[in-house]
């Protein structure tokens, strides 16, 4: 864990009654970022009343060094067929493009990229696959394509890269915690740690023990996160996996969710 000064150019005041702000640095292609998602979701469910989240998308610098071969001004040129181009930075840019259709749309898109990559082993660096994902999460694919090629999208991604450099983040995932006291240093945590570590950091930043809030209904959880495991549901409601499975099967019968069995026998439930 590292203590850092608050960058005045990037810090924005937390919302009313939310004294903390978390900058979460993620690379869509990073397996550890995928593994960390349940931890981030549980923090939001149990302690979301204390913090706002700013997701910052980035990628390893060595991947960006060859991006000059595909400048955005040329990607929109008729001499290029964007659907046939692949690049490791495309998923991050695509999430920024999805964001133009709403924060929830961008979250669904980000989650679906990770599912395609880590569950379906599809090549998400291909723009044609990203267009397929956009269609599956009900984005306007034509608008998504235009936004992906736009200068506004390029500037939005560049802003994330600038924040990454300014906060000296060089590995993913990383989280930087700030509180509302501008004189306090932020805390940077690189890597994926046990859930209790993040709760301890919240307590340190708040100067008091945070209170766990009651979880929302199952349907509201799925509306927010789109896909969850049986174990996550059991953890949120402090019930057994068997009881969680029974409640989830009720939504299955109502055709509100679908059930997927992952390779490691984990059950994933996804909003239909």
Secondary structure as GFF3:
##gff-version 3
##sequence-region A 1 272
A	DSSP	beta_strand	2	4	.	.	.	ID=ss1
A	DSSP	beta_strand	20	26	.	.	.	ID=ss2
A	DSSP	alpha_helix	31	47	.	.	.	ID=ss3
A	DSSP	three_ten_helix	48	50	.	.	.	ID=ss4
A	DSSP	beta_strand	51	57	.	.	.	ID=ss5
A	DSSP	alpha_helix	61	64	.	.	.	ID=ss6
A	DSSP	three_ten_helix	67	70	.	.	.	ID=ss7
A	DSSP	alpha_helix	72	75	.	.	.	ID=ss8
A	DSSP	three_ten_helix	82	84	.	.	.	ID=ss9
A	DSSP	alpha_helix	90	99	.	.	.	ID=ss10
A	DSSP	alpha_helix	103	118	.	.	.	ID=ss11
A	DSSP	alpha_helix	127	136	.	.	.	ID=ss12
A	DSSP	alpha_helix	141	148	.	.	.	ID=ss13
A	DSSP	alpha_helix	151	166	.	.	.	ID=ss14
A	DSSP	beta_strand	174	179	.	.	.	ID=ss15
A	DSSP	beta_strand	186	190	.	.	.	ID=ss16
A	DSSP	alpha_helix	195	206	.	.	.	ID=ss17
A	DSSP	alpha_helix	218	225	.	.	.	ID=ss18
A	DSSP	beta_strand	227	229	.	.	.	ID=ss19
A	DSSP	alpha_helix	230	237	.	.	.	ID=ss20
A	DSSP	alpha_helix	241	253	.	.	.	ID=ss21
A	DSSP	beta_strand	257	261	.	.	.	ID=ss22
A	DSSP	beta_strand	267	271	.	.	.	ID=ss23
###
